[in-house]
Amino acid sequence: MVTSAGRAQPADFSAGWARWASVAVFTALIAIAATPLRPSPAAAAVAAAVAVAAGALLAWRRRPLLFWAALASAGSAVLGYNDSRNVGWFAVCLVAVWCGFAGRLRDAALFLGGAVALFTAEWAWLDPHSNPGWGAWIGGTVLSTLLGVLLRQQAELVTRLREAQAGLAERARAEERNRIGRELHDVIAHTLTVALLHVTSARLAVEHDPADAARSLAEAERLSRESLEEVRLTVGMLHSQGDAGRTAPLPGVDGLPVLVERFQSAGADITLTVDGDTSRLHAATGLTVYRIAQEALTNAAKHAAGAPTAVTLTVGPASVRLTIDSAARPGTGSGFGIISMRERAESIGGTCQAGPGGRGWLVDAVLPLASSRRVEGAA
């Protein structure tokens, strides 16, 4: 359409009405040129019919393009009858615009060369002093060809811009799907893990402490209901705008103590240490801190249940550091959680590393206080 192997390709007319309009104008010019009926009525009629037919085929880009352009110009030349004052020569200029717009650069250049040769021959054949208009027709044909080429370039530019816009829209949709996928993963994985801890605690306590078992089951039920509500709200992001009022506030750094208490209530050995003023954190950074801590604690509870885990949040002058140090051997998993944590950190200009370290398994995230990107719903 636009380029192929480094060469410019023909551009299409933007709409069918443009073809019909150009053919109508061309036909009108040919009719005016044929009015004097020179060199003879029969010759004028044949030349007009050939010119109009070739012009129509040229407008619909029938191949070969140059052949129809030459035939239309030849018909116009017969009707012009060596008279530079005949307005029918405008038809040649219109053909030049067609070649520049619908043809390749080579086609436009070849037609321009042929048209200039035609007008030069007409000029040389007659007395240039008595019929000096041929120079104007040469200049007009050159300008018409340049106009056609310029229109083609503009059409190609519009096409490229539309393709780029479509690509950006698709990329935005893909990023939104990934973001919602991360949210769902974090919500569901966290809730199921904590609920499973409560259910396990209830199973162990059901015989000797029924009241504690009931409390654990009630807490598991509450967490499951909260998870369903969060899933509903997250999935609601996929729908059209207008339901913004139904979107719940996203968690932030202030939710860390509650997050840790949830795991502690399920029997997990987790401690939280906060050093610095967390109010300085941007909302997007606070959301990222919460989600990384949520994912890391979920993984620790899933793969190293009962192992001591220390959560440390340190707010510095320009960045915040979050570490989750679990005293257990690394477990096995799909690795999606680690990828999700890294992508979250990178999305706001930070870093996140997870692997063996510390007392067993260490998650270390360094994030800027002011995120380089806004996270939808976080500000």
LINKAQUI-V841139 format. One record per residue. RES is the residue in one letter. PSI is psi in degrees with one decimal (999 if undefined). D_FIRST is the distance of its C-alpha to the first C-alpha in Angstrom with 2 decimals. Layout:
BEGIN
res->RES psi->PSI d_first->D_FIRST
res->RES psi->PSI d_first->D_FIRST
END
This chain:
BEGIN
res->M psi->-55.4 d_first->0.00
res->V psi->-54.3 d_first->3.78
res->T psi->153.6 d_first->6.06
res->S psi->115.8 d_first->7.65
res->A psi->37.3 d_first->11.43
res->G psi->2.3 d_first->11.80
res->R psi->144.1 d_first->10.42
res->A psi->140.0 d_first->8.36
res->Q psi->160.9 d_first->5.78
res->P psi->149.4 d_first->6.74
res->A psi->148.4 d_first->6.65
res->D psi->150.8 d_first->8.29
res->F psi->142.6 d_first->11.88
res->S psi->-26.5 d_first->12.74
res->A psi->159.0 d_first->15.60
res->G psi->-32.0 d_first->17.65
res->W psi->-28.8 d_first->20.44
res->A psi->-38.3 d_first->18.59
res->R psi->-47.5 d_first->18.36
res->W psi->-39.9 d_first->22.00
res->A psi->-42.8 d_first->23.13
res->S psi->-38.2 d_first->21.70
res->V psi->-38.2 d_first->23.28
res->A psi->-43.6 d_first->26.49
res->V psi->-43.7 d_first->26.74
res->F psi->-42.6 d_first->26.13
res->T psi->-40.3 d_first->28.79
res->A psi->-41.6 d_first->31.18
res->L psi->-41.7 d_first->30.95
res->I psi->-39.7 d_first->31.60
res->A psi->-41.2 d_first->34.51
res->I psi->-42.3 d_first->36.03
res->A psi->-31.3 d_first->35.71
res->A psi->-8.2 d_first->37.40
res->T psi->-41.5 d_first->40.28
res->P psi->-12.0 d_first->42.59
res->L psi->47.5 d_first->42.25
res->R psi->148.8 d_first->42.20
res->P psi->-17.2 d_first->42.80
res->S psi->157.6 d_first->44.09
res->P psi->-42.1 d_first->43.36
res->A psi->-45.3 d_first->42.18
res->A psi->-38.7 d_first->39.95
res->A psi->-40.0 d_first->38.53
res->A psi->-44.2 d_first->37.80
res->V psi->-44.4 d_first->36.08
res->A psi->-40.4 d_first->34.02
res->A psi->-43.5 d_first->33.02
res->A psi->-43.2 d_first->32.04
res->V psi->-44.0 d_first->29.97
res->A psi->-44.9 d_first->28.23
res->V psi->-43.3 d_first->27.44
res->A psi->-44.8 d_first->26.23
res->A psi->-38.5 d_first->23.96
res->G psi->-40.0 d_first->22.65
res->A psi->-44.6 d_first->21.90
res->L psi->-35.2 d_first->20.05
res->L psi->-41.4 d_first->18.07
res->A psi->-32.1 d_first->17.26
res->W psi->11.9 d_first->16.00
res->R psi->43.5 d_first->13.88
res->R psi->141.7 d_first->16.24
res->R psi->147.9 d_first->16.34
res->P psi->137.5 d_first->17.64
res->L psi->-46.5 d_first->16.42
res->L psi->-32.2 d_first->19.04
res->F psi->-48.0 d_first->21.76
res->W psi->-34.9 d_first->21.50
res->A psi->-43.8 d_first->21.27
res->A psi->-38.5 d_first->24.36
res->L psi->-42.6 d_first->26.16
res->A psi->-39.5 d_first->25.70
res->S psi->-35.4 d_first->26.93
res->A psi->-41.7 d_first->29.81
res->G psi->-40.7 d_first->30.94
res->S psi->-37.6 d_first->30.91
res->A psi->-38.9 d_first->32.90
res->V psi->-43.0 d_first->35.50
res->L psi->-30.8 d_first->35.97
res->G psi->-30.0 d_first->36.21
res->Y psi->49.3 d_first->39.16
res->N psi->27.9 d_first->39.41
res->D psi->109.9 d_first->39.92
res->S psi->-12.2 d_first->37.92
res->R psi->-6.4 d_first->39.27
res->N psi->121.5 d_first->37.41
res->V psi->-8.3 d_first->34.72
res->G psi->-18.5 d_first->32.78
res->W psi->-16.6 d_first->31.29
res->F psi->-25.1 d_first->29.10
res->A psi->-36.6 d_first->27.15
res->V psi->-39.3 d_first->26.15
res->C psi->-39.0 d_first->24.95
res->L psi->-38.4 d_first->22.85
res->V psi->-36.8 d_first->21.31
res->A psi->-39.8 d_first->20.58
res->V psi->-42.8 d_first->18.73
res->W psi->-46.8 d_first->16.65
res->C psi->-39.7 d_first->15.89
res->G psi->-33.0 d_first->15.03
res->F psi->-48.0 d_first->12.71
res->A psi->-14.0 d_first->11.06
res->G psi->176.2 d_first->11.54
res->R psi->166.7 d_first->11.07
res->L psi->-35.3 d_first->13.71
res->R psi->-41.6 d_first->15.87
res->D psi->-44.7 d_first->15.92
res->A psi->-41.4 d_first->16.91
res->A psi->-41.7 d_first->19.51
res->L psi->-41.4 d_first->20.98
res->F psi->-41.4 d_first->21.39
res->L psi->-42.9 d_first->22.94
res->G psi->-42.5 d_first->25.29
res->G psi->-40.4 d_first->26.33
res->A psi->-42.7 d_first->26.95
res->V psi->-39.9 d_first->28.99
res->A psi->-39.6 d_first->30.92
res->L psi->-50.1 d_first->31.64
res->F psi->-35.4 d_first->33.01
res->T psi->-40.8 d_first->34.89
res->A psi->-42.5 d_first->36.49
res->E psi->-40.8 d_first->37.47
res->W psi->-43.6 d_first->38.95
res->A psi->-30.4 d_first->40.79
res->W psi->-36.0 d_first->42.01
res->L psi->176.7 d_first->43.68
res->D psi->112.1 d_first->45.94
res->P psi->-22.9 d_first->43.76
res->H psi->-29.8 d_first->46.68
res->S psi->-16.7 d_first->47.05
res->N psi->72.4 d_first->43.33
res->P psi->10.5 d_first->41.62
res->G psi->-5.6 d_first->38.49
res->W psi->-31.7 d_first->36.16
res->G psi->-37.4 d_first->35.48
res->A psi->-39.0 d_first->34.17
res->W psi->-35.8 d_first->31.77
res->I psi->-48.1 d_first->30.49
res->G psi->-40.1 d_first->29.93
res->G psi->-37.7 d_first->28.34
res->T psi->-39.0 d_first->25.83
res->V psi->-47.0 d_first->24.93
res->L psi->-37.2 d_first->24.52
res->S psi->-41.5 d_first->22.46
res->T psi->-44.3 d_first->19.99
res->L psi->-37.1 d_first->19.85
res->L psi->-43.7 d_first->19.41
res->G psi->-42.6 d_first->16.37
res->V psi->-41.7 d_first->14.77
res->L psi->-42.4 d_first->15.93
res->L psi->-40.3 d_first->14.55
res->R psi->-43.2 d_first->11.00
res->Q psi->-38.7 d_first->11.55
res->Q psi->-40.0 d_first->13.08
res->A psi->-40.8 d_first->10.38
res->E psi->-38.0 d_first->7.94
res->L psi->-43.1 d_first->11.18
res->V psi->-41.2 d_first->11.90
res->T psi->-45.4 d_first->8.81
res->R psi->-39.0 d_first->9.86
res->L psi->-39.9 d_first->13.38
res->R psi->-39.5 d_first->13.07
res->E psi->-40.7 d_first->11.77
res->A psi->-40.8 d_first->14.63
res->Q psi->-42.7 d_first->16.98
res->A psi->-39.4 d_first->16.38
res->G psi->-41.2 d_first->17.02
res->L psi->-39.2 d_first->20.12
res->A psi->-41.8 d_first->21.34
res->E psi->-39.0 d_first->21.14
res->R psi->-39.8 d_first->22.92
res->A psi->-40.6 d_first->25.52
res->R psi->-39.6 d_first->26.14
res->A psi->-41.8 d_first->26.61
res->E psi->-38.7 d_first->28.99
res->E psi->-41.7 d_first->30.87
res->R psi->-41.7 d_first->31.30
res->N psi->-40.8 d_first->32.59
res->R psi->-45.3 d_first->34.92
res->I psi->-35.9 d_first->36.34
res->G psi->-41.3 d_first->36.71
res->R psi->-42.0 d_first->38.76
res->E psi->-46.5 d_first->40.86
res->L psi->-41.8 d_first->41.64
res->H psi->-45.8 d_first->42.47
res->D psi->-45.5 d_first->44.81
res->V psi->-49.8 d_first->46.55
res->I psi->-46.3 d_first->47.05
res->A psi->-42.9 d_first->48.00
res->H psi->-49.2 d_first->50.42
res->T psi->-43.4 d_first->52.10
res->L psi->-39.1 d_first->52.49
res->T psi->-48.4 d_first->53.97
res->V psi->-40.8 d_first->56.48
res->A psi->-38.1 d_first->57.32
res->L psi->-37.4 d_first->57.94
res->L psi->-41.2 d_first->60.30
res->H psi->-41.4 d_first->62.22
res->V psi->-41.3 d_first->62.40
res->T psi->-42.6 d_first->63.66
res->S psi->-40.1 d_first->66.24
res->A psi->-39.8 d_first->67.34
res->R psi->-39.9 d_first->67.75
res->L psi->-27.8 d_first->69.94
res->A psi->-3.1 d_first->72.00
res->V psi->-29.2 d_first->72.41
res->E psi->-45.7 d_first->75.79
res->H psi->-17.6 d_first->77.57
res->D psi->76.1 d_first->75.91
res->P psi->-33.7 d_first->74.53
res->A psi->-42.7 d_first->74.07
res->D psi->-37.6 d_first->71.79
res->A psi->-40.9 d_first->69.81
res->A psi->-41.4 d_first->69.42
res->R psi->-40.9 d_first->68.22
res->S psi->-41.5 d_first->65.62
res->L psi->-38.1 d_first->64.37
res->A psi->-40.4 d_first->64.24
res->E psi->-40.4 d_first->62.21
res->A psi->-39.8 d_first->59.80
res->E psi->-42.5 d_first->59.50
res->R psi->-44.6 d_first->58.86
res->L psi->-38.3 d_first->56.15
res->S psi->-40.2 d_first->54.47
res->R psi->-41.6 d_first->54.50
res->E psi->-40.2 d_first->53.05
res->S psi->-43.0 d_first->50.31
res->L psi->-40.0 d_first->49.43
res->E psi->-42.5 d_first->49.25
res->E psi->-39.4 d_first->47.02
res->V psi->-42.6 d_first->44.71
res->R psi->-43.5 d_first->44.58
res->L psi->-37.3 d_first->43.73
res->T psi->-44.6 d_first->41.10
res->V psi->-30.8 d_first->39.39
res->G psi->-20.9 d_first->39.66
res->M psi->-21.4 d_first->37.17
res->L psi->-18.7 d_first->34.48
res->H psi->173.9 d_first->35.17
res->S psi->159.9 d_first->34.07
res->Q psi->158.6 d_first->35.72
res->G psi->-17.7 d_first->38.99
res->D psi->22.9 d_first->41.19
res->A psi->-29.2 d_first->41.47
res->G psi->-17.8 d_first->45.22
res->R psi->-5.9 d_first->45.57
res->T psi->124.1 d_first->44.23
res->A psi->151.9 d_first->47.13
res->P psi->138.0 d_first->47.55
res->L psi->148.4 d_first->46.15
res->P psi->159.7 d_first->48.78
res->G psi->-164.3 d_first->49.45
res->V psi->-26.5 d_first->51.80
res->D psi->-15.4 d_first->54.75
res->G psi->-1.6 d_first->54.22
res->L psi->-46.0 d_first->55.01
res->P psi->-40.5 d_first->58.77
res->V psi->-39.9 d_first->58.19
res->L psi->-45.2 d_first->55.74
res->V psi->-38.9 d_first->58.35
res->E psi->-33.6 d_first->61.11
res->R psi->-46.7 d_first->59.21
res->F psi->-39.4 d_first->59.21
res->Q psi->-37.5 d_first->62.82
res->S psi->-22.2 d_first->63.95
res->A psi->3.5 d_first->62.58
res->G psi->3.8 d_first->64.70
res->A psi->143.2 d_first->62.26
res->D psi->89.9 d_first->63.80
res->I psi->136.6 d_first->61.51
res->T psi->148.5 d_first->62.43
res->L psi->129.5 d_first->60.50
res->T psi->125.8 d_first->61.02
res->V psi->125.5 d_first->59.41
res->D psi->111.7 d_first->59.97
res->G psi->174.0 d_first->58.81
res->D psi->104.9 d_first->57.73
res->T psi->-13.4 d_first->54.99
res->S psi->-14.3 d_first->54.55
res->R psi->-12.0 d_first->52.60
res->L psi->137.1 d_first->49.71
res->H psi->151.2 d_first->46.53
res->A psi->-39.2 d_first->45.94
res->A psi->-38.1 d_first->42.81
res->T psi->-40.7 d_first->44.86
res->G psi->-40.5 d_first->47.70
res->L psi->-41.4 d_first->45.48
res->T psi->-41.2 d_first->44.18
res->V psi->-45.6 d_first->47.79
res->Y psi->-47.5 d_first->48.86
res->R psi->-38.5 d_first->46.10
res->I psi->-43.9 d_first->46.60
res->A psi->-40.8 d_first->50.37
res->Q psi->-45.2 d_first->49.94
res->E psi->-43.3 d_first->47.83
res->A psi->-41.7 d_first->50.16
res->L psi->-36.1 d_first->53.31
res->T psi->-43.8 d_first->51.91
res->N psi->-40.2 d_first->51.20
res->A psi->-42.5 d_first->54.68
res->A psi->-31.5 d_first->56.35
res->K psi->-44.0 d_first->54.45
res->H psi->-15.5 d_first->54.89
res->A psi->58.7 d_first->58.09
res->A psi->132.9 d_first->60.08
res->G psi->-12.6 d_first->63.25
res->A psi->139.3 d_first->62.31
res->P psi->137.9 d_first->62.95
res->T psi->131.0 d_first->59.83
res->A psi->125.5 d_first->59.80
res->V psi->123.7 d_first->57.23
res->T psi->126.6 d_first->57.29
res->L psi->119.2 d_first->55.37
res->T psi->120.1 d_first->55.85
res->V psi->115.9 d_first->54.56
res->G psi->-171.9 d_first->54.35
res->P psi->-37.7 d_first->53.74
res->A psi->-4.0 d_first->49.94
res->S psi->166.5 d_first->49.16
res->V psi->139.7 d_first->50.53
res->R psi->130.0 d_first->51.29
res->L psi->125.4 d_first->51.67
res->T psi->138.0 d_first->53.33
res->I psi->108.7 d_first->54.27
res->D psi->112.6 d_first->56.75
res->S psi->127.9 d_first->57.84
res->A psi->71.0 d_first->60.86
res->A psi->161.2 d_first->59.64
res->R psi->145.5 d_first->57.90
res->P psi->141.1 d_first->54.16
res->G psi->-173.0 d_first->53.27
res->T psi->147.8 d_first->50.43
res->G psi->-173.7 d_first->47.42
res->S psi->-21.6 d_first->43.70
res->G psi->-1.4 d_first->43.03
res->F psi->-37.1 d_first->40.81
res->G psi->-41.8 d_first->43.32
res->I psi->-42.3 d_first->43.24
res->I psi->-41.4 d_first->39.45
res->S psi->-42.9 d_first->39.66
res->M psi->-43.9 d_first->42.26
res->R psi->-42.4 d_first->40.28
res->E psi->-38.4 d_first->37.09
res->R psi->-44.1 d_first->39.21
res->A psi->-44.3 d_first->40.78
res->E psi->-27.8 d_first->37.59
res->S psi->-20.5 d_first->35.96
res->I psi->15.2 d_first->38.56
res->G psi->18.6 d_first->38.78
res->G psi->-168.6 d_first->41.64
res->T psi->154.6 d_first->42.46
res->C psi->126.3 d_first->44.15
res->Q psi->139.8 d_first->45.75
res->A psi->132.0 d_first->47.58
res->G psi->-176.5 d_first->49.69
res->P psi->135.3 d_first->53.24
res->G psi->173.1 d_first->55.30
res->G psi->-128.6 d_first->58.05
res->R psi->0.8 d_first->60.48
res->G psi->-71.5 d_first->58.11
res->W psi->127.9 d_first->54.59
res->L psi->129.6 d_first->53.22
res->V psi->122.8 d_first->50.31
res->D psi->112.8 d_first->49.81
res->A psi->132.3 d_first->47.36
res->V psi->120.2 d_first->47.14
res->L psi->148.5 d_first->45.36
res->P psi->149.2 d_first->45.13
res->L psi->-42.9 d_first->47.34
res->A psi->113.1 d_first->44.53
res->S psi->147.1 d_first->41.31
res->S psi->-12.8 d_first->38.14
res->R psi->146.6 d_first->36.26
res->R psi->138.1 d_first->37.43
res->V psi->125.1 d_first->37.86
res->E psi->128.3 d_first->37.37
res->G psi->-8.1 d_first->40.77
res->A psi->-19.2 d_first->42.60
res->A psi->999 d_first->43.09
END
